[in-house]
């Protein structure tokens, strides 16, 4: 239920659970799958908790006499055999999207794309960064962000972030201290970033002819790990690095286990076999 409360805070203006509509709860379930990358079983456990909470409200005529119908009751659970697809983007196509954003003077979005791919950080971590944190003579922010399980660290950034940020900062007329702001010059929310990135998915689909419509903020963390691991990340090329060792990437993304880090990478078993024997599977 804490998950539900966080989503409502960030996406529904902290509205009362009892005022949320069936559409709101359906959006939340989609968000659990697409953005939080939850398994079908976990999504269904959360939906069950929502059902129970709202059922309690419909049955309690003393405290919630005006709440007569459970808004979530007809929302179906996620099929247990559903497969969660992870979106991986090759480095050259990421550069294609970055160039498009820069050419269209969408410098805020270009900065977001650059720092996500430079650092592999999560969306809630990037929202903690301040605009004064990025400078030409540094490669990490001054802000110590708080990540998953309370881990604290500084966000890394490199040439592409610096290039985009310089253009973005030149367009800023507000005095907000946060790195990313919305159209009202208020600190950007998780929902704002989600919408920007979903739009990128549509644009990448048009640019490449591939289906990137399921692109989500967490996809960039997968891209970072995968492209660092196989040496295709632009930073590997700039710094003359080969494939970055798994243990090093584990440190970069602040995982406790290298197996967790490996699970973020693309499964290339078929390609390895094809390369080894010169065949097509």
C-alpha positions in Angstrom: 0.0 0.0 0.0 3.0 2.3 0.4 3.6 1.8 -3.3 0.1 2.9 -4.0 0.5 5.9 -1.8 3.7 7.0 -3.5 2.1 6.7 -7.0 -0.9 8.7 -5.9 1.3 11.4 -4.4 3.4 11.7 -7.6 0.7 11.2 -10.2 -2.7 12.2 -8.7 -1.8 15.2 -6.6 -2.1 13.1 -3.4 -5.8 12.7 -3.8 -7.8 10.6 -1.4 -7.9 6.9 -2.3 -11.7 7.1 -2.2 -11.8 9.8 -4.8 -9.7 7.9 -7.4 -11.6 6.5 -10.3 -11.5 3.1 -12.0 -9.3 4.7 -14.7 -6.8 5.9 -12.1 -6.4 2.4 -10.6 -6.1 0.9 -14.1 -3.3 3.5 -14.9 -1.6 2.5 -11.6 -1.6 -1.2 -12.7 -0.1 -0.3 -16.0 2.5 1.8 -14.2 3.4 -1.1 -11.9 4.2 -3.2 -15.0 5.8 -0.7 -17.4 7.6 1.6 -15.0 8.3 -0.3 -11.8 8.9 -3.5 -13.9 7.0 -5.7 -11.4 6.2 -9.3 -12.1 2.6 -10.4 -12.7 2.5 -12.0 -9.2 3.6 -8.8 -7.5 1.2 -6.7 -9.5 -1.7 -9.0 -8.5 -0.7 -8.9 -4.8 -0.9 -5.1 -4.9 -4.2 -5.1 -6.7 -5.5 -7.5 -4.1 -4.5 -5.1 -1.3 -6.2 -2.3 -3.1 -9.4 -4.4 -3.5 -9.4 -5.2 0.3 -8.8 -1.6 1.3 -11.7 -0.3 -0.8 -14.0 -3.2 0.1 -13.4 -2.2 3.8 -14.5 1.4 3.0 -17.7 0.3 1.2 -18.7 -1.9 4.1 -18.0 0.7 6.8 -21.1 2.8 6.8 -20.1 4.8 9.8 -16.7 6.2 8.7 -17.3 6.0 4.9 -21.0 6.3 4.4 -20.7 8.1 1.1 -18.4 5.5 -0.5 -20.7 3.0 -2.0 -18.8 1.3 -4.8 -15.2 -0.1 -4.9 -13.6 1.7 -7.9 -11.1 -1.1 -8.4 -13.5 -4.1 -8.3 -13.7 -4.7 -12.0 -10.0 -4.3 -12.8 -8.6 -7.6 -13.8 -5.3 -9.0 -12.5 -2.2 -9.4 -14.7 -2.1 -12.9 -16.4 0.4 -15.0 -14.6 2.0 -16.2 -17.9 2.6 -12.6 -19.1 6.2 -11.9 -20.0 7.7 -8.6 -19.1 9.7 -7.3 -22.0 12.8 -5.2 -21.4 13.7 -2.5 -23.9 17.3 -2.3 -25.0 18.6 0.4 -27.3 21.9 0.2 -29.2 24.3 3.0 -28.6 24.0 4.4 -32.2 20.3 4.7 -31.9 20.6 6.5 -28.5 22.9 8.9 -30.3 20.3 9.3 -33.0 17.6 10.3 -30.5 20.1 12.6 -28.6 20.9 14.4 -31.9 17.2 14.8 -32.7 16.5 16.4 -29.3 19.5 18.8 -29.7 18.6 19.7 -33.3 15.1 20.5 -32.2 16.4 22.6 -29.3 14.7 20.4 -26.7 17.7 20.9 -24.5 16.0 19.9 -21.2 15.1 16.5 -22.6 18.5 16.1 -24.2 20.1 16.8 -20.8 17.8 14.2 -19.2 18.6 11.6 -21.8 22.3 12.3 -21.5 22.6 12.1 -17.7 20.4 8.9 -17.6 22.7 7.2 -20.1 25.9 8.7 -18.6 25.0 7.4 -15.1 22.4 4.7 -15.2 20.6 6.2 -12.3 16.9 5.7 -11.5 14.3 8.4 -12.1 13.7 9.3 -8.4 17.5 9.8 -8.0 17.8 12.1 -11.0 15.0 14.3 -9.5 17.2 15.1 -6.5 20.0 16.7 -8.6 20.3 20.5 -8.6 21.2 22.7 -11.6 24.3 24.0 -9.9 25.7 20.5 -9.6 26.9 20.3 -13.2 30.1 22.0 -14.2 32.6 21.7 -17.1 35.5 20.8 -14.7 33.8 17.9 -12.9 32.3 14.6 -13.7 30.0 14.1 -10.6 27.3 16.1 -9.0 27.8 17.7 -5.6 24.4 16.5 -4.4 24.4 13.2 -2.5 21.3 11.5 -3.8 19.5 8.8 -1.8 18.7 5.7 -3.8 17.1 2.4 -3.3 17.4 1.0 0.2 18.8 4.3 1.5 22.1 4.0 -0.5 23.8 7.4 -0.9 26.0 8.4 -3.8 26.9 11.2 -6.2 25.5 11.1 -9.8 28.2 10.8 -12.5 28.0 12.8 -15.8 30.3 13.2 -18.8 30.7 15.1 -22.1 27.3 14.6 -23.5 25.5 15.8 -20.3 27.8 18.8 -20.2 27.1 19.7 -23.8 23.3 19.4 -23.5 23.2 21.1 -20.0 25.1 24.2 -21.3 22.4 24.7 -23.9 19.6 23.9 -21.5 20.9 26.3 -18.8 21.1 29.1 -21.4 17.3 28.8 -21.9 16.4 28.9 -18.2 14.8 32.1 -17.0 13.5 30.7 -13.7 15.2 30.7 -10.3 14.3 27.1 -9.4 17.4 25.3 -8.0 16.4 21.9 -9.3 18.0 20.5 -12.5 14.7 19.6 -14.1 11.5 21.7 -14.1 8.2 21.3 -15.8 6.3 23.7 -18.1 5.3 25.8 -15.0 8.9 26.1 -13.8 8.2 23.9 -10.8 10.4 20.9 -9.9 9.7 18.1 -12.4 7.8 15.1 -11.0 8.2 11.5 -11.7 5.1 11.7 -13.9 6.7 14.5 -16.0 9.8 12.4 -16.7 7.6 9.4 -17.5 5.7 11.4 -20.1 8.9 12.7 -21.8 10.4 9.3 -22.0 7.2 7.7 -23.4 7.3 10.3 -26.1 10.9 9.4 -26.9 9.7 5.8 -27.4 7.3 7.0 -30.1 10.0 9.1 -31.8 12.6 6.2 -31.7 10.0 4.0 -33.3 9.6 6.5 -36.2 13.4 7.0 -36.5 14.4 3.3 -36.5 11.3 1.4 -37.6 11.6 -0.8 -34.5 9.0 -0.9 -31.8 10.2 1.2 -28.9 6.7 2.2 -27.6 7.2 0.3 -24.3 10.2 2.5 -23.5 10.2 3.6 -19.8 12.5 5.5 -17.5 13.9 2.2 -16.2 14.8 1.1 -19.7 17.8 3.5 -19.6 19.3 1.7 -16.6 19.1 -1.5 -18.6 20.7 0.2 -21.6 23.5 1.6 -19.5 24.3 -1.8 -18.0 24.0 -3.7 -21.2 26.1 -1.2 -23.3 28.8 -0.9 -20.7 29.0 -4.7 -20.4 29.5 -5.2 -24.1 31.7 -2.2 -24.6 29.3 -0.4 -27.0 28.6 2.6 -24.7 29.9 5.9 -26.1 31.9 6.4 -22.9 33.8 3.1 -23.6 34.8 4.5 -27.0 35.7 7.9 -25.7 37.9 6.4 -23.0 39.3 3.6 -25.1 37.7 1.0 -22.8 36.7 -2.5 -23.8 33.8 -4.2 -22.2 33.5 -3.0 -18.6 33.8 -5.9 -16.1 30.6 -7.0 -14.4 31.9 -6.3 -10.9 32.8 -2.7 -12.0 29.3 -2.1 -13.4 27.8 -3.5 -10.2 29.6 -0.7 -8.3 28.5 1.9 -10.8 24.8 1.1 -10.5 25.1 0.5 -6.7 23.9 -3.1 -6.7 24.7 -5.5 -3.8 24.9 -8.5 -6.1 26.6 -9.0 -9.5 23.8 -11.4 -10.4 21.3 -8.5 -10.0 23.4 -6.4 -12.4 23.7 -9.3 -14.9 19.9 -9.6 -14.9 19.8 -6.0 -16.3 21.7 -7.0 -19.4 20.4 -8.5 -22.7 20.5 -12.3 -23.1 22.9 -12.8 -26.0 23.2 -16.6 -25.8 21.8 -17.2 -29.3 24.1 -14.5 -30.8 27.1 -16.1 -29.1 26.3 -19.5 -30.6 25.7 -17.9 -34.0 29.1 -16.1 -33.9 30.9 -19.2 -32.7 29.7 -21.5 -35.4 28.7 -19.0 -38.2 25.1 -20.2 -38.2 21.7 -18.7 -37.8 19.4 -19.9 -35.1 
